[in-house]
Amino acid sequence: GLIRPQLPAEFSVFVESEAVLIAPSDGEHLTPVAPDLAVARSEPVLTTMSSFGKPTTAVVEVDEPCELFHQYRLVIRRVPDNQVVAAAELPSPTNKGVFGELEKSKYLRKREHYLDAGVNLLEIDALQRGDRLVPHATERLAEYDRNAWSVCHDADRRRYRGWGWNNSDPLPTVIWPIESSRQVIVDLSEAFRQACEFNPWERLVAGG
């Protein structure tokens, strides 16, 4: 509701999602974070079978916990060619490596793909848990509890802009470049309020 009124008719706004199934790596303990699906771990059950003097066969049954996350991103496409010109990402605990390096590497590859494709990106990291994923150009933002940064592709350069704030600070208003000559204003306080009406983001941020 914040973005659409600021854009002319030739742009369309979409919320896209993907489901990610997370299972622990060997030796890792998985802490549930607002799962859509959770399976509790039980102790391995060992049974044996013997028939007609044949060697005993061992059967092991183990339940491994897993969690299904839905990750969302906001993209802006130019019609009628449906080209993605801008994208906004809110990294999840999974993206930030809380559950292992695999999903974090996948997210960073996707982010690099955006940049290589000339997509104007806004990333809002409202979670303290996990690694700081700020690019080198805005590395000072890692000093803050939360951060946001944007990048705009303009001719032969990328222009970065970043915001950092701590838990005691009011949420900032950030600028999301859609094209080199066009931008939208994102009031994070209002965006946060609207997001909490549809998902447990408030609880994730408070615990993040």
Secondary structure, 3 states (H helix, E strand, C coil): CCCHHHCCCCEEEEEEEEEEEECCCCCCCCCCCCCCCECCCCCCEEEEECCCCCCCEEEEECCCCCEEEEEEEEEEEECCCCEEEEEEECCCCCCCCCCCHHHHHHHHHHHHHHHHCCCEEEEEECCCCCCCCCCHHHHHHHHCCEEEEEEEEECCEEEEEEEEECCCCCCCEEEEEEECCEEEEEEHHHHHHHHCCCCCHHHHHHHC
